[in-house]
């Protein structure tokens, strides 16, 4: 029985998600490369936090280096070249339009069966009439933002504080009657699906089981190799639903069980059959991660629950969701990937008016030494991170160990 070494598991996991290529000074990637990475990942997550660039932009930077975010925006917003859309995948994501048909089963389910949030909202007087009125207004007047509709003013907050008008738009969007045509200052702009969706898009509706099987296979491919539950994690699929489908895919040979050496011991792992040749290459040391980069908390690498600790001995969590007193590292830490190791993390804040990237705290993982190669590679990645954010200065307020921050600051001065 073959037991694959931990080094091979890490190499394949990073290769599958596009995080293994060396940082080299290439021509900035164009739209084809950006779209190709979205397709490779399956989707990139959207989030409202913006201590630095928003999550979907940083996810692509982590793999491609500096690029023009306007090119990505065009893929989502320009009707002449639209190739991605906003939909549900792992969470709210930008997804390739080639995958649009797999949204349709959930849209149908929500239209026909509702959801408890929708049922409660729809039971309130006037809400169903309001929803129909808004749909007809968009049909006759064109695309619309929630802020463009007059209505009851509520304090800002989470979804349950949305105005009825915003709730109506979101329900129409979840039913598939509306799509997001673009964003203006990150506010969603809604329009009729038939006006947003390109005519070339396949709208053949799969069954829910066909969709789930496809998503499990896509998750397994994108993860490279993972714990058995992780292909379900990738699209936030409940394990009770996923387990029998995973078993069927294993029986059919689409998914394979292999034995791998993790930090928790030798265990059974799951791999898509398409990735097996890459695993063999990794085991033969023919797949060697060389990239140094930073990874945002919503990155696809973290969509596999528990794999961060099993493969890297690294616990990733977004501490923005914790009270300040319970934070260990900081509000919005970005882990540092160096070749095949997660070696540290830092808590950044981009001050957009002054061009300063403030690093409130910088940490190396226990046992990681700030040798010359590590410092040089992290400095190179940080300089590219600065360029991507149009930042002109860097301030490291705290470093553990202090030696790392001092060396990194000197190296960055040399680069700049």
C-alpha positions, 0 to 999 in steps of 0.5 A: 500500500502506497503512503504518500508523504506530507510533502507530496500532499502539500505540493499537490494541494498548492498546485491545484489551487494555483499557489505553487508558481514562483514569483517572477517579473512577468507581464501583468496578466490579462483578462484571459489569465484572470478568467482562467484562474476563476475557472481553475478555482471554480469561484472566488468569494466576495466579502465586504471587509476591505482592510486591504483590497476586497477578498476576490481581488486579493484571491487572484493577486495571491496567484497571479501577482499584480494585475489591473482589477478593472480587467476583472470588473469587466469580466463581471460587468461589461455585457460585451465580454461578460464571463462571470456572474455573482452566484452561490458557490461556497458563499456569495461568489463570482462564478464562471458563467459556464457554471450558471446552469448549476444555480438553477436547481436552487433557484427553482427550489426557493421559488417553489418552496421558499425559505423560512426567511422568505416565508416570514418576510412574505407574510408581512402585509404588502411585501409580496405586492412590493416585490411584484412592483419592483420587478415591474419597475425594473422591467420597464425602467431598467437596472436598479440599485436598492438605494434608488428605491424610496422606502422605510429608512432603517439603521444599517446592519446585517441582513435582518435590518435591510429595508423591505425594498432591499429584501424584495430585490434579494428574494427576486435575485435568489429566485433567478428572476434578477441578476447582478448586472454590475456593482457601483461603489460595491452596491449591487445593481439588479436587472432582469436575468434575461437582460444580463445573462448572455445568450450563449450560456447553457441554461439546461437545468440539471437535477439537484443530484446532478448538480451536487455530484458535479460540485463534489467533483469540482471541489475535489479537483480544485482542492487537489487532495484533501480530507474526505469531507472537504469536497463537500466543504468546498461548496458548503454542502451538508455532509448528510447530503454529500456522503452517499454521493461521495460513496457513489463517486468512489465506487464509480472511480471518479474519486479515489481514496489514498493513504497520506501522511498528515501531521495527525498521522497516516489517514485516508484522503480523497483525490479526484482521478484527474489529479492522480498523475499530479500526485505521482509527480509530487511524490517523485519530487517533480512538483515543487511549490516555489511561490511566496505570497499572502492569502486572504481569510476568504481564499479558496485554500481555506474552504477545506475545513481542518486541512490547514492543521492536518497538512500545515499545522496552521490554524486559520481563522478570521478574528474580525468575528471575535471580540477584540479581547479574544483576538490572538493575532489581529482583526484581518490577518493574511497568512504568509505562504513560503514555498510549501509552508505557511510560515506566518501572518500579518494584520494589515490596514491600507490607509488609502488617502495617504498610501500607507500600508500599516502592518499592525502586527507581524508574526512568524510561526513557531520554529520558523527562522527569519533567514535571508531567503525567507526575508528576501522572498517575503520582501519581494511579495510585500513590494508587489502587494504594495504595488497592487494597492498603489501604496507608497509606504509601509509601516510595521508596528509590531513584529514577533520576533522583532528581528523579522520585522527589522530585516523585512523593513530593510529588505523592502527599502532595498527593493523599493 
